[in-house]
Amino acid sequence: MAVVPLALLAGVRLVAWEARPVLVALNSFTAFTFLPVWPVAVVAGSFRCWALLVAAGLVAVAHVGFVAPELPAAEPVPAAARAALRCRVLSASLFVGNPAIGSYAAEMHRLRPDVAVLSEATPALIGGVERARALTDLPHRMTVDRTDPFAMVVASRWPLTEREVVVVRSRPVLVKATVEVAGHRLRLFGVHVVSPESGRYEWVQGMAAVRAAVAPSVPGRARWGLQRHLGPPIVPRAPRHRSHRRRRRPQKALGDDGPANRRPIPPLVRIDHVLTTRELVVTHIAAGHGPGSDHRPLVADPAIPAASPR
């Protein structure tokens, strides 16, 4: 009863991946979905049920293969990166209708970002954030002014140039800008697409637009890595999918960040990500609390290279 469904799920994962929204959801919980097969294997071995032991063992091996790429995410930070200029990036989904935006803004103020990418940032929520003076030190703004979940704001300590908004089916799915940091030009992309369970066709279209927008800014030698992270054919909003397998460099030791407002269920799925090209080394990354939101905020500190900035 446990091994056969999980064996079928493992097989589907190998050949179909995210072909259906239900597979996206199941893939998001890969670390937990296959856990029942382990006690089955132990019991089968204890009672010498060899056929069941072999079947359970194969599924357990598949489980290890699925989860293993997530485990060695962190790497030692190079000495040059420790001494380099750092830029703290905050990715935060404020959540439309957030009843605790004051507390969320207070947390943002404590995190002290240099660049904040805020999704679901409606004028009403941004007003609450401004009243808490959470963005006082970030005077340079790029705003997608809407009252629905596709409202976005980029706030930066440094000037934002080359601004652009990518729209798919009347919904902005990506904002991009160049951040001028101490003479360096860093290309920033903020992505907020339709979730696959809300509309798979819109999701596929949105991620195709993201790939097209990001690719020209990625060095040729990193195109393969980009393709691996952003498809084909589609990119999920959760990890443990082929498109969000993390590269060894730069390290991205991401904490689970969603759902964050469904007590007593703890956050189990990594929804938000910070992806960088190899020119940047991420020296620190952590998830916050995100009061009132269904996402925990994510902060990452990339070290700015001393030469040949990209």
N, C-alpha and C positions, 0 to 999 in steps of 0.2 A: 504493500500500500504506500510505502514511502519511497522505495527505490525506483519503482517503475515511472511514476510521474516526474521525479527529479531527473531520471535518465532521459526521458523524453524532452524535458526542459533544457537539459544540457545539449542535447542534439539540436534542438531548435535554435539555441543560442549560437551554435557553431555555424549554422547554415542560413539563418534568417535574421539574427541580431535584432534590429529595431524595426522590423517590417510592420508591426502593429503596435498601437499604443500600449496594449496590455504587456507586450514584451519589453517595452521601455520601462514600465513600472517594475516588472519582475527583475530586469537587469539592474535597476537602481538598488535593489536589496540583495544583490548576489551574495554578499558576505553573510547574510542571515538565511536566505532561501534554502541553501543546501545543507544547513546544519543538521537536520534530522537524519541524514544518511550516516553520520559518524557513529552515533550510538547503535544504529542498526548493524554497522560493520563490526562493532565490538561484540554485540550479542551473537551475531552470526559466527564469529570466530570462536566464541566461548562454547557454543553448542555444535561446532564443527559442521555448520551448514555451508559447505564450500561454495556451492553455486551462488547463494545469496551473498556470501562474503566477497566473491569476485565481482559481482555486479555492484555491490555497495562500494567496494574499493575503487572501481573504475570511476564511479560518480564522484567519490571523494578526491581522486586525483584530478578530475576535471575542475572541481571546486577550488583546489589549490592553484591550478593553472589560471583560473579566472581572477582570483584574488591577489595572487603573488605580485603582479605589476603595481598594485597599490601600496605594497608594504615598504619597499626601500625608497621612499620619496625624498627623505631628507639627506643632505650631504654636508660635509664640513664646509664652512664658508671660507673661501680663499682669503689670505691675509690682505691682499690688495683690495678686496671688496670691503673688508672691515674698516679700512681707512678711507674709503671713497665717500663722496657726497651721496646721501641717501634721500630718497623721495618716498614719502609714505602715501600710498594709494588706498583709498577707502571705497569699497563697493557695497552699496546699501540699497535694499528694497524697502521703502518706507511703508508700503502697504496702504492702498486706498482705504480710507475710513479708519485709520489707525487711532484707537482711543487713547493711546499713551504716547503721542508724538512728543510731548514735553520731555518725558523720560528718555525717549529715543534720541532726541536732540542733545540732552545732557551727556549721554554716552558718546555721541559723535564729538562733542566738545572735549571730552576726556581723551579720546583717541588722537586728537590733534593731527588730522591728515593735512597733507600738502595739496593733494588732488582728491576730490570726492566725486564719484560717479553714482548718482542717485536715480533709481528707477521708481516708478509709481509715485513720482514727485509732483503731485498736483499743487496748484497755487495755494490751496488751503493748508496743505501739509508743510510746504516751504515757508509759509507765513509763520507757522508754529516753530519751525527750525530757526528762522530769523529772529523771532522774539526771544529765543533762548540763546541767541548770539553764538550759535554753533558754527556759523560760516563767516564770522567777522573777519578772520584772517585770510579768507579766500575771495578776494574781490573780483576776480575774472570769471565771468559766467557764460555758459552756453545753455540755453533753455529751449526745451520742446514743450510749449505751453498747451497742455490739455488737461481735462478733468477726469480722464479715464486712466487705467493702469499703464498706458503707454506714454504718460508724461515722463520726461527725463530732464535732469539738470546735471551739468558738469560744472563744478566750482574748483578754481585753482588759485594757488598762491602766486603762480607765474602766468604770464600772458598766454592766451589761447589763440592760435592762428589756424588758417586753412581749415575752417570749420565746414562740416557737411553733415546732413541728416539723410539716411537711407530709408525710404518708405516702401513698404510692400502691402498692397491691397489696403491702402489708406492708413496703414499703421506704421509708425516709425519703429524700425527694428534695430537700428544702429545709429549711433552718433560718433563722429570721429573728429579729432582736432589734433593739432601739433602743440605740444607744451614746450615752451622755451625755458630751460633750466640751466642757468649759469653758462650760457653759450652753447648748450646742447639742445638738439631738437628731437624730442621724443614723440613718436606717433601714438596717440591714445585712441582706443576703440571701446565704446560702451555698448554692450549687446543686451537687448531685452526682447526676446522673440515669443511668439505664441507657444504655449506648452503643447506637447504632442497629443495629450488627452483632450485638449480644447479644440484642436483642429489639425490633424496630421498634414493635410495638404498645405495649409498656411505655414505650418512648421517647416516643411520641406522647402517651400518657396523662400521663407525667411532666412534659413540657414544657407541656401544657395546664394542669396544676396549678400550675406555676411562673408562667405568665401570670396566672392567677386570683389568685395570692397577691401578686404584685408590683404589679399594676395599681392597687389602691386607694392605694398610697403614692406614685404618680407624678402630678405636676401635670397637669391636664387638657390643657394645651397640648403636653405631651410624650407624650401617649398614642399619637400616631401613631408617634413614634420607638420607643416600647416595642413596639408591634405589629410594626414592621419588624424589630426585633432578636429578638423572641421569637415569631416566626411572623407570619402563618399559613403552613403549618399546623403546622410542627414546627421545633425548634431543634437544630442539630447541636452536637456538642462540639468541632468543628473549625471553623476560619475558612474564608474564601473561599466561604461560602454566603451566600445572600441575607439570612439572619436574623442574621448577625454582621458585616455591612458596617458599618464604623465611621463614626460621625458626625464632622464636622470639629471640633466642640466637645462635650465636652472631648477633648483629644488622647489617643490611646491607642496609642503606638508600641510594639506588642507584639513581642517576640522569639519565634522558634520555640522550642517547649518540649517537643515530643514526637515520636516516642518517645525517651526519654532514656537508656534502659538497654540499647539494642540496638547495641552496638559491632560493627563499625566504622561502622554507619550513623549519620550525624549527625542531630540533631533537625531535622525538616523541616516539621512541622505545628504550627500554633498551636492548642493544645487548651484552655488555660486563658485566661480573659478577666477583665478588670475593667471593668464597665460602670457609668457614673454618669449622673445627670441633669445638666442644664446648670448647675445651681446650684453644682456643684463643678468646679473646674479641676484636672486632674491635672498636677502639676508635674514628675513624674519617674516612669518605669516601666522595669523591667528584669527579666530572667529570671536565676535563679541556676543552680546545677549539679544539685542534688537527688541526692546519692549514693544509689545503690541503688533509686531509684524510676523509674517509667516516665514521670513528669512532672517537668519542671523547675519549681521554685517561682517564683512571680511576685510581685514587690513593686511597689506603686503608692503614690505620695504625693499624695493630694488635699489641696488648700488649703481650709481651713475658712472660709467666707464670714464677713465681719465683721458682717453684718446680715441679717435675714430668713432665718435658718437653716431648712433643710428636712431 
